[in-house]
Amino acid sequence: MAKKNRRGKNKGNKFESIISDPLTTGVSPAYKGKSSSKNQFRNVKAYQDLSALSNFEFALDENAREFETAYTTRELQKDQAKSTFVDQMKQRDIQMNAQLKAYNENQQLVANQLAFNQQGAERALRDSETVLGDRFKQVEFQEQELGFRREEQAIATASQLASLQVGDFEAQQSKRLADADAEKTKFLRDTAANLQYRQDISSADYQLETQQAETAFQQQQTNIQEIVNLGKARSSGRTGVTAGRAEQTIMALAGLNTSKLNNSLNRFTLNTAKEKGFIGEQQANTKASSQAEFTSTTNRAAAQEKVALAKSSIDNTRLKEIETITNNRFEMNREELGETLISALNGYEQSKEQIFFDKFKADSQAYAQRMATPQFADAPKEPYRIPEITYIEPPVPIEVPQGQAPKQQQQKTSTFGKILQIGGMIASAVAIPLTAGASAPLTVAQGAALAGAGAAASGVGSSGWI
């Protein structure tokens, strides 16, 4: 039986196929010519042995073709797996860089927005503080204006009260002066009345004394005349009844003259007493008139003083009431300024709270727009190491015993089919999603290539034995 001439060589990792080498000669069994049963069994055995050898030869060729196809497919799968791994790593890097860049830009945007919100809140707070300071300054000016007006009103009221006090003093002083003038006038009039009274009394007493002296002198003259007349009558020498009658006549005339003198003195004394009474009444009337005029003057001065003091009291009361009303108005204005100040403070607090609320709202919106921290899946592992293709020669056929038929071997899954199964698992493994929500599937061309190669490999690896 002829042998095949093979040129297949393994030079390093480079494989050269020997499948295309043709057989050198044909195979034909050498049958025994005789038709004996023993020769028949020998021919069958020869045929079976030659068939087994032919199948072995074919198995060698089949294994060589499968080995070449599997090796080529393995190299393609390695290149595709590496290319897919590189592409997936590039896509993963691009996606990671894009997500990190977007995350960083988003963080920067959020930080800028937060900084802008902070600056805006601080600016609004400064504006509110400026407005509050202006309100405080305005209230301070109004407070000073109220203080000045109150001092001015107090000075005016004090001046008017001082004027009223001066008026009261002038009224009291006028009363005192009027009382002093009235008392002085009364004193002068009383003094003049007393002087006039003493003068009139002295004049009446002098006239009475003069009249008494004159009456006494006339009485003495009458007595002397009586004595002279008695002497003359006695010297005339009359006696008796005539002499007695003459003496009685002289004595009667003397008594009559004495009686006249006494009557005249008594009448003068009575007139003097009456005149003294009139003088006393005149003095009393003068004093009563002076007292009445003094009383009238003092009463009029007291009435004027009371009127002036009453007017001053009314004006004083009115000024005090006006001052009280003015002070109440000032207190009301001050309370109004206090309420304005409290309102300004409340407005400032409300504005500050509103600023904080707006800032919180803006910050919340900024935080709501913030991206979550990117979560990346583990980097895909390097492509699974595809097992090396090991060429296993088919078993050498065993010589068939004479008279026995060899058992048909079962069809097997070729090595190339196993390689394709392993490559399919590798392709499925490298197609796992790279990131959360992102995946790097094989391209259409790569999938088609793998699918086509797998179909071709399935067709080749299903040939089996003859």
C-alpha positions as CSV (number, residue, x, y, z in Angstrom):
1,M,0.0,0.0,0.0
2,A,1.4,3.3,-1.0
3,K,2.0,6.2,1.5
4,K,1.4,9.9,1.1
5,N,4.1,12.4,0.8
6,R,3.5,15.2,3.4
7,R,5.1,18.6,3.3
8,G,3.4,20.0,6.4
9,K,5.9,21.7,8.7
10,N,5.6,23.7,12.0
11,K,8.0,26.5,11.9
12,G,7.7,28.2,15.2
13,N,4.2,29.5,15.6
14,K,3.6,29.6,11.9
15,F,1.6,26.6,10.6
16,E,1.8,25.4,7.0
17,S,-1.1,23.2,5.8
18,I,-0.4,19.8,4.2
19,I,-4.0,19.1,3.3
20,S,-3.5,20.0,-0.3
21,D,-0.8,17.5,-0.8
22,P,-2.1,14.7,-3.1
23,L,-1.7,11.1,-2.5
24,T,1.2,9.5,-4.4
25,T,-0.7,6.3,-5.4
26,G,-4.1,4.8,-5.1
27,V,-5.1,2.2,-2.5
28,S,-6.3,-1.2,-3.6
29,P,-6.4,-4.4,-1.5
30,A,-4.8,-7.5,-2.6
31,Y,-7.5,-10.1,-2.5
32,K,-6.8,-13.9,-2.6
33,G,-7.8,-15.5,-5.8
34,K,-9.3,-18.6,-4.5
35,S,-12.9,-18.7,-3.4
36,S,-12.5,-20.8,-0.4
37,S,-14.1,-19.7,2.8
38,K,-10.8,-19.1,4.3
39,N,-9.8,-16.8,1.6
40,Q,-13.1,-15.0,1.8
41,F,-12.5,-14.3,5.5
42,R,-9.0,-13.2,4.6
43,N,-10.3,-10.9,1.9
44,V,-12.9,-9.4,4.2
45,K,-10.3,-9.0,6.9
46,A,-7.9,-7.4,4.3
47,Y,-10.7,-5.1,3.2
48,Q,-11.6,-4.2,6.7
49,D,-8.0,-3.5,7.6
50,L,-7.5,-1.5,4.5
51,S,-10.7,0.4,5.2
52,A,-9.5,1.1,8.7
53,L,-6.2,2.3,7.4
54,S,-8.0,4.4,4.8
55,N,-10.2,5.8,7.5
56,F,-7.2,6.5,9.6
57,E,-5.6,8.2,6.7
58,F,-8.8,10.2,6.2
59,A,-9.0,11.0,9.9
60,L,-5.4,12.2,9.8
61,D,-6.3,14.5,6.9
62,E,-9.6,15.5,8.6
63,N,-7.8,16.3,11.9
64,A,-5.2,18.3,10.0
65,R,-7.9,20.3,8.2
66,E,-9.7,20.9,11.5
67,F,-6.5,21.8,13.2
68,E,-5.7,24.4,10.5
69,T,-9.2,25.8,10.6
70,A,-9.2,25.9,14.4
71,Y,-5.8,27.5,14.5
72,T,-6.9,30.2,12.0
73,T,-10.2,30.8,13.8
74,R,-8.3,31.0,17.1
75,E,-6.0,33.6,15.7
76,L,-9.0,35.6,14.3
77,Q,-10.8,35.2,17.6
78,K,-7.7,36.5,19.5
79,D,-7.4,39.4,17.2
80,Q,-11.1,40.2,17.4
81,A,-11.1,39.8,21.2
82,K,-8.1,42.0,21.6
83,S,-9.6,44.6,19.1
84,T,-12.9,44.4,20.9
85,F,-11.2,44.7,24.3
86,V,-9.2,47.7,23.1
87,D,-12.4,49.3,21.5
88,Q,-14.3,48.6,24.7
89,M,-11.6,50.1,26.9
90,K,-11.4,53.1,24.6
91,Q,-15.2,53.4,24.7
92,R,-15.1,52.9,28.5
93,D,-12.4,55.6,28.8
94,I,-14.3,57.9,26.5
95,Q,-17.5,57.4,28.4
96,M,-15.7,57.6,31.8
97,N,-13.9,60.8,30.7
98,A,-17.1,62.2,29.3
99,Q,-19.0,61.4,32.5
100,L,-16.2,62.7,34.7
101,K,-15.9,65.8,32.6
102,A,-19.7,66.3,32.7
103,Y,-19.6,65.5,36.5
104,N,-16.8,68.0,37.0
105,E,-18.5,70.6,34.9
106,N,-21.7,70.0,36.7
107,Q,-19.9,70.3,40.0
108,Q,-18.3,73.5,38.9
109,L,-21.6,74.8,37.6
110,V,-23.3,73.9,40.9
111,A,-20.4,75.5,42.8
112,N,-20.6,78.6,40.6
113,Q,-24.4,78.7,41.2
114,L,-23.9,78.2,44.9
115,A,-21.3,81.0,44.9
116,F,-23.6,83.2,42.9
117,N,-26.4,82.4,45.3
118,Q,-24.1,83.2,48.3
119,Q,-22.9,86.5,46.6
120,G,-26.5,87.4,45.7
121,A,-27.7,86.7,49.3
122,E,-24.8,88.7,50.7
123,R,-25.5,91.5,48.3
124,A,-29.2,91.4,49.2
125,L,-28.4,91.3,52.9
126,R,-26.0,94.3,52.5
127,D,-28.8,96.1,50.6
128,S,-31.2,95.3,53.4
129,E,-28.7,96.4,56.0
130,T,-28.1,99.6,54.0
131,V,-31.9,100.3,53.9
132,L,-32.1,99.5,57.6
133,G,-29.2,101.9,58.3
134,D,-30.9,104.6,56.3
135,R,-34.1,104.0,58.3
136,F,-32.1,104.2,61.5
137,K,-30.5,107.4,60.3
138,Q,-33.9,108.9,59.3
139,V,-35.4,107.9,62.7
140,E,-32.3,109.4,64.4
141,F,-32.8,112.7,62.5
142,Q,-36.5,112.7,63.3
143,E,-35.6,112.0,67.0
144,Q,-33.2,114.9,67.0
145,E,-35.8,117.1,65.3
146,L,-38.3,116.1,68.0
147,G,-35.7,116.8,70.7
148,F,-35.0,120.2,69.2
149,R,-38.7,121.0,68.9
150,R,-39.3,119.8,72.4
151,E,-36.5,122.0,73.8
152,E,-37.8,124.9,71.7
153,Q,-41.3,124.4,73.1
154,A,-39.9,124.0,76.6
155,I,-37.9,127.3,76.2
156,A,-41.0,129.1,74.9
157,T,-43.2,127.7,77.7
158,A,-40.5,128.5,80.3
159,S,-40.3,132.1,78.8
160,Q,-44.1,132.5,78.9
161,L,-44.2,131.1,82.5
162,A,-41.4,133.5,83.5
163,S,-43.4,136.3,81.9
164,L,-46.5,135.2,83.9
165,Q,-44.4,135.1,87.0
166,V,-43.1,138.6,86.2
167,G,-46.7,139.7,85.7
168,D,-47.7,138.1,89.0
169,F,-44.7,139.9,90.7
170,E,-45.7,143.2,89.0
171,A,-49.3,142.7,90.2
172,Q,-48.2,141.9,93.7
173,Q,-45.7,144.8,93.6
174,S,-48.4,147.1,92.3
175,K,-50.7,145.9,95.2
176,R,-47.9,146.5,97.6
177,L,-47.2,150.0,96.2
178,A,-51.0,150.7,96.1
179,D,-51.3,149.5,99.7
180,A,-48.3,151.6,100.7
181,D,-49.6,154.7,98.9
182,A,-53.1,154.2,100.4
183,E,-51.5,153.7,103.8
184,K,-49.4,156.7,103.3
185,T,-52.4,158.8,102.1
186,K,-54.4,157.5,105.1
187,F,-51.6,158.3,107.5
188,L,-51.2,161.8,106.0
189,R,-55.0,162.4,106.1
190,D,-55.2,161.0,109.6
191,T,-52.3,163.1,110.7
192,A,-53.8,166.1,109.1
193,A,-57.2,165.3,110.7
194,N,-55.5,164.9,114.1
195,L,-53.6,168.1,113.6
196,Q,-56.8,169.9,112.5
197,Y,-58.6,168.3,115.5
198,R,-55.9,169.4,117.9
199,Q,-55.8,172.8,116.3
200,D,-59.6,173.2,116.5
201,I,-59.7,171.8,120.0
202,S,-56.9,174.1,121.0
203,S,-58.7,177.0,119.4
204,A,-61.9,176.1,121.1
205,D,-60.2,175.6,124.4
206,Y,-58.4,178.9,123.9
207,Q,-61.6,180.7,123.2
208,L,-63.2,179.0,126.2
209,E,-60.3,180.0,128.4
210,T,-60.4,183.5,126.9
211,Q,-64.1,183.7,127.5
212,Q,-63.7,182.3,131.0
213,A,-61.0,184.8,131.7
214,E,-63.1,187.6,130.3
215,T,-66.1,186.4,132.2
216,A,-64.0,186.2,135.4
217,F,-62.7,189.6,134.7
218,Q,-66.2,190.9,134.1
219,Q,-67.3,189.1,137.2
220,Q,-64.5,190.7,139.1
221,Q,-65.5,194.0,137.6
222,T,-69.1,193.3,138.6
223,N,-68.0,192.4,142.1
224,I,-65.9,195.5,142.2
225,Q,-68.7,197.6,140.8
226,E,-71.1,196.1,143.4
227,I,-68.6,196.9,146.1
228,V,-68.2,200.4,144.7
229,N,-72.0,200.9,144.4
230,L,-72.5,199.6,147.9
231,G,-69.8,201.9,149.0
232,K,-71.4,204.7,147.3
233,A,-74.8,203.8,148.6
234,R,-73.5,203.5,152.1
235,S,-71.5,206.6,151.7
236,S,-74.6,208.5,150.7
237,G,-75.8,208.2,154.2
238,R,-79.0,206.5,153.6
239,T,-80.3,204.3,156.2
240,G,-83.2,202.2,156.8
241,V,-85.3,200.6,154.3
242,T,-84.1,202.9,151.5
243,A,-80.6,202.0,152.2
244,G,-81.5,198.4,152.3
245,R,-83.4,198.6,149.1
246,A,-80.6,200.4,147.4
247,E,-78.1,197.7,148.6
248,Q,-80.5,195.0,147.5
249,T,-80.9,196.7,144.2
250,I,-77.1,197.0,143.8
251,M,-76.7,193.4,144.9
252,A,-79.5,192.3,142.6
253,L,-77.9,194.2,139.7
254,A,-74.6,192.6,140.6
255,G,-76.2,189.2,140.8
256,L,-78.0,189.8,137.6
257,N,-74.7,190.7,135.9
258,T,-73.0,187.8,137.5
259,S,-75.9,185.6,136.3
260,K,-75.5,187.1,132.8
261,L,-71.9,186.5,132.8
262,N,-72.3,182.9,134.1
263,N,-75.0,182.3,131.5
264,S,-72.9,183.7,128.8
265,L,-69.9,181.6,130.1
266,N,-72.1,178.5,130.3
267,R,-73.5,179.1,126.8
268,F,-70.0,179.6,125.5
269,T,-68.8,176.5,127.4
270,L,-71.7,174.6,126.0
271,N,-71.0,175.9,122.5
272,T,-67.4,175.1,122.9
273,A,-68.3,171.5,124.0
274,K,-70.6,171.3,121.0
275,E,-67.9,172.6,118.8
276,K,-65.5,170.1,120.2
277,G,-68.0,167.4,119.5
278,F,-68.4,168.7,115.9
279,I,-64.6,168.8,115.6
280,G,-64.4,165.2,116.9
281,E,-67.1,164.1,114.5
282,Q,-65.3,165.9,111.7
283,Q,-62.1,164.2,112.7
284,A,-63.9,160.9,112.9
285,N,-65.6,161.5,109.5
286,T,-62.2,162.5,108.1
287,K,-60.6,159.3,109.4
288,A,-63.6,157.3,108.3
289,S,-63.3,158.8,104.9
290,S,-59.6,158.2,104.9
291,Q,-60.1,154.6,106.1
292,A,-62.8,154.1,103.5
293,E,-60.6,155.5,100.8
294,F,-57.7,153.3,102.1
295,T,-59.9,150.3,102.2
296,S,-61.3,151.1,98.7
297,T,-57.7,151.6,97.4
298,T,-56.4,148.4,99.0
299,N,-59.5,146.5,97.9
300,R,-59.1,147.8,94.4
301,A,-55.4,146.9,94.4
302,A,-56.2,143.4,95.9
303,A,-58.9,142.9,93.3
304,Q,-56.5,144.0,90.5
305,E,-54.0,141.7,92.0
306,K,-56.5,138.8,92.1
307,V,-57.6,139.5,88.6
308,A,-54.0,139.6,87.4
309,L,-53.1,136.5,89.4
310,A,-56.3,134.8,88.1
311,K,-55.4,135.7,84.5
312,S,-51.8,134.6,85.2
313,S,-53.2,131.3,86.7
314,I,-55.4,130.8,83.7
315,D,-52.5,131.5,81.3
316,N,-50.2,129.3,83.5
317,T,-52.8,126.4,83.4
318,R,-53.3,126.9,79.7
319,L,-49.5,126.8,79.2
320,K,-49.2,123.7,81.3
321,E,-52.0,122.0,79.5
322,I,-50.4,123.0,76.2
323,E,-47.1,121.8,77.4
324,T,-48.7,118.5,78.5
325,I,-50.4,118.1,75.2
326,T,-47.2,119.0,73.4
327,N,-45.3,116.5,75.6
328,N,-47.9,113.9,74.8
329,R,-47.7,114.7,71.2
330,F,-43.9,114.4,71.4
331,E,-44.2,111.1,73.2
332,M,-46.7,109.9,70.6
333,N,-44.3,111.0,67.9
334,R,-41.5,109.2,69.7
335,E,-43.6,106.1,70.1
336,E,-44.4,106.4,66.4
337,L,-40.7,106.6,65.7
338,G,-40.2,103.6,67.9
339,E,-42.9,101.7,66.0
340,T,-41.2,102.8,62.8
341,L,-37.9,101.5,64.1
342,I,-39.5,98.2,65.2
343,S,-41.2,98.0,61.8
344,A,-37.8,98.6,60.1
345,L,-36.3,95.9,62.2
346,N,-39.1,93.5,61.5
347,G,-38.9,94.4,57.8
348,Y,-35.1,93.7,57.9
349,E,-35.7,90.4,59.7
350,Q,-38.4,89.4,57.2
351,S,-36.1,90.5,54.3
352,K,-33.2,88.5,55.8
353,E,-35.4,85.5,56.2
354,Q,-36.8,85.9,52.7
355,I,-33.2,86.2,51.4
356,F,-32.3,83.0,53.3
357,F,-35.4,81.3,51.9
358,D,-34.6,82.4,48.4
359,K,-31.0,81.3,48.8
360,F,-32.1,77.9,50.2
361,K,-34.5,77.6,47.3
362,A,-31.8,78.5,44.8
363,D,-29.3,76.2,46.5
364,S,-31.9,73.4,46.5
365,Q,-32.5,73.9,42.8
366,A,-28.7,73.9,42.3
367,Y,-28.3,70.7,44.3
368,A,-31.2,69.2,42.4
369,Q,-29.3,69.8,39.2
370,R,-26.2,68.3,40.6
371,M,-25.2,65.0,39.0
372,A,-24.6,61.9,41.1
373,T,-21.1,60.7,41.5
374,P,-20.4,58.5,38.5
375,Q,-20.3,54.8,39.4
376,F,-18.2,52.8,37.1
377,A,-18.2,49.0,36.7
378,D,-14.9,47.2,36.9
379,A,-12.8,47.4,33.8
380,P,-13.4,44.4,31.6
381,K,-10.8,41.8,32.1
382,E,-8.4,41.1,29.4
383,P,-9.7,38.6,26.8
384,Y,-9.8,35.1,28.1
385,R,-6.8,33.1,27.1
386,I,-8.0,30.9,24.3
387,P,-6.6,27.5,24.8
388,E,-3.7,26.5,22.6
389,I,-4.7,24.2,19.8
390,T,-3.1,20.7,20.4
391,Y,-3.0,18.4,17.5
392,I,-4.0,14.9,18.6
393,E,-3.5,12.1,16.1
394,P,-6.4,9.7,15.7
395,P,-5.8,6.3,17.3
396,V,-4.0,3.8,15.1
397,P,-6.5,1.3,13.9
398,I,-6.3,-2.2,15.5
399,E,-6.1,-5.1,13.2
400,V,-9.4,-6.7,12.8
401,P,-9.5,-10.3,13.9
402,Q,-10.3,-12.7,11.2
403,G,-14.0,-13.2,10.9
404,Q,-14.9,-10.1,12.9
405,A,-16.3,-6.8,11.6
406,P,-14.9,-3.6,13.3
407,K,-17.3,-1.4,15.3
408,Q,-18.3,1.9,13.8
409,Q,-17.0,4.8,15.8
410,Q,-19.5,7.4,17.0
411,Q,-19.4,10.8,15.4
412,K,-17.5,13.3,17.6
413,T,-17.6,17.0,18.0
414,S,-14.7,18.4,16.2
415,T,-12.0,20.5,17.8
416,F,-13.0,23.4,15.7
417,G,-16.5,23.2,17.1
418,K,-15.2,23.3,20.6
419,I,-13.0,26.3,19.7
420,L,-16.1,28.1,18.3
421,Q,-18.0,27.3,21.5
422,I,-15.2,28.8,23.6
423,G,-14.9,31.8,21.3
424,G,-18.7,32.4,21.7
425,M,-18.4,32.4,25.4
426,I,-15.5,34.9,25.2
427,A,-17.5,37.1,22.9
428,S,-20.4,37.0,25.3
429,A,-18.1,37.8,28.3
430,V,-16.5,40.8,26.7
431,A,-20.0,42.2,25.8
432,I,-20.8,42.8,29.5
433,P,-22.0,46.4,30.2
434,L,-19.0,48.6,31.0
435,T,-20.7,51.2,33.1
436,A,-23.9,51.7,34.9
437,G,-26.4,52.4,32.1
438,A,-23.8,52.1,29.4
439,S,-22.5,49.1,27.4
440,A,-20.1,48.4,24.6
441,P,-21.6,45.7,22.3
442,L,-19.7,44.2,19.5
443,T,-20.0,45.9,16.2
444,V,-22.2,44.6,13.5
445,A,-19.3,43.5,11.4
446,Q,-17.6,41.8,14.3
447,G,-20.9,40.0,15.2
448,A,-21.4,39.0,11.6
449,A,-17.9,37.8,11.3
450,L,-18.2,35.7,14.5
451,A,-21.6,34.4,13.4
452,G,-20.3,33.5,9.9
453,A,-17.2,32.0,11.3
454,G,-19.2,30.0,13.8
455,A,-21.6,28.7,11.1
456,A,-18.6,27.8,8.8
457,A,-16.9,26.1,11.7
458,S,-20.1,24.2,12.6
459,G,-20.3,22.9,9.0
460,V,-16.7,21.8,9.0
461,G,-16.7,20.3,12.4
462,S,-19.8,18.1,11.8
463,S,-18.2,16.0,9.1
464,G,-17.2,13.1,11.4
465,W,-15.9,9.7,10.1
466,I,-16.7,8.1,6.9
